[in-house]
Amino acid sequence: MDFWPPERRLDYRAEARNMRQRAAQIEHATIKGQLLLIASLYDKLADGADPPSAIEAIREAAME
């Protein structure tokens, strides 16, 4: 079952790409890792995989 409408999935894919582009510009390993984690979580949102958990994981990652 698709949780998100197609236009939302495209937005999350764009956010994931943006996070990966930002991560490529960062030298600090911890920050780079967090950005890549957030990118992967946006990909999960776009895939519709367990959206409530993915949203919570994004919030938690942002707070670290």
C-alpha positions in Angstrom: 0.0 0.0 0.0 1.3 3.4 -0.9 1.1 5.7 2.1 2.1 8.9 0.3 0.7 10.2 -3.0 3.2 10.2 -5.9 3.8 14.0 -5.8 4.9 13.7 -2.1 7.3 10.8 -3.0 9.0 13.0 -5.6 9.4 15.8 -3.0 11.1 13.3 -0.5 13.4 12.0 -3.3 14.4 15.6 -4.0 15.1 16.2 -0.3 17.2 13.0 -0.2 19.3 14.2 -3.2 19.8 17.6 -1.5 21.0 15.9 1.7 23.5 13.8 -0.2 24.8 16.9 -2.1 25.2 18.7 1.2 27.0 15.6 2.7 29.4 15.5 -0.2 30.5 19.1 0.7 31.1 18.3 4.4 34.4 17.0 5.7 33.4 16.3 9.3 32.6 12.5 9.4 29.9 12.7 12.1 28.0 15.4 10.3 28.4 13.8 7.0 27.1 10.5 8.4 24.0 12.2 9.9 23.2 13.9 6.6 23.5 10.6 4.8 21.3 9.0 7.5 18.7 11.7 7.0 18.9 11.2 3.2 18.2 7.5 3.6 15.2 8.2 5.8 13.8 10.6 3.2 14.2 7.7 0.7 12.2 5.5 3.0 9.5 8.1 3.2 9.4 8.3 -0.6 9.1 4.5 -0.7 6.2 4.6 1.7 8.0 2.2 4.0 6.7 2.5 7.6 6.1 6.3 7.3 5.3 7.1 11.0 8.5 5.4 12.1 10.6 7.1 9.4 9.2 10.5 10.4 10.1 9.9 14.0 13.6 8.7 13.0 14.1 11.9 11.0 13.1 13.9 14.1 15.4 12.0 16.3 18.3 12.3 13.8 17.7 16.1 13.6 17.9 16.4 17.4 21.3 14.7 17.7 
